[in-house]
Amino acid sequence: MKATTLTRAELFEAVHNELGLPRQECAALVERTLDLVIDSLEKGETVKLSGFGVFQVREKNARVGRNPKTGKPAAIDPRKVISFRASQIMKARVDAGIGE
């Protein structure tokens, strides 16, 4: 299976082809959607897209890790991470598409 990446430009084009709206409007629509998701995550809100999945911000505590090169202990500061959990519908569609 060849690994490819879907870019924003390709996403704009796909929306344009599907809806027939002007490319600039499609680009604005996609950008606004992504901005709304990011804004919600910045506020610490959970973003649930039915049939797609759930984005959540999780807090990770400070901990002691190891420098892989030297093996010496290193402090890791507390931070926030974004996690994504795919919906069952998405998992089933992706699984069905394997091997194509």
PyMOL commands that set and color helices and strands:
alter all, ss='L'
color gray80, all
select helices_A, chain A and resi 8-19+23-42+88-97
alter helices_A, ss='H'
color red, helices_A
select strands_A, chain A and resi 47-49+53-60+63-66+73-76+79-86
alter strands_A, ss='S'
color yellow, strands_A
deselect
rebuild
show_as cartoon
